[in-house]
Amino acid sequence: MIWKFMRQRTDKSFPNSIKTAQGVWGSIQSPVTKDILFQVVEVERFVPPQKQPSDLMPPPAKLPRR
């Protein structure tokens, strides 16, 4: 792989952290495909949380002002 300089970021004072660079490199090496995303949606689809008993109870009565 040959790296080609594209542009200089004059809006940044410091480079990205090493963790950011490693994350980007990992994404380049193992890109996420549509098939992977669709599989995650199918397997991990959102399930609304069950209501807790505290969610079903009414709020306490207001106390009269003195």
Secondary structure, 3 states (H helix, E strand, C coil): CCCCCCCCCCCCCCCCCHHHHHHHHHHHHCCCCHHHHHHHHHHCCCCCCCCCHHHHCCCCCCCCCC
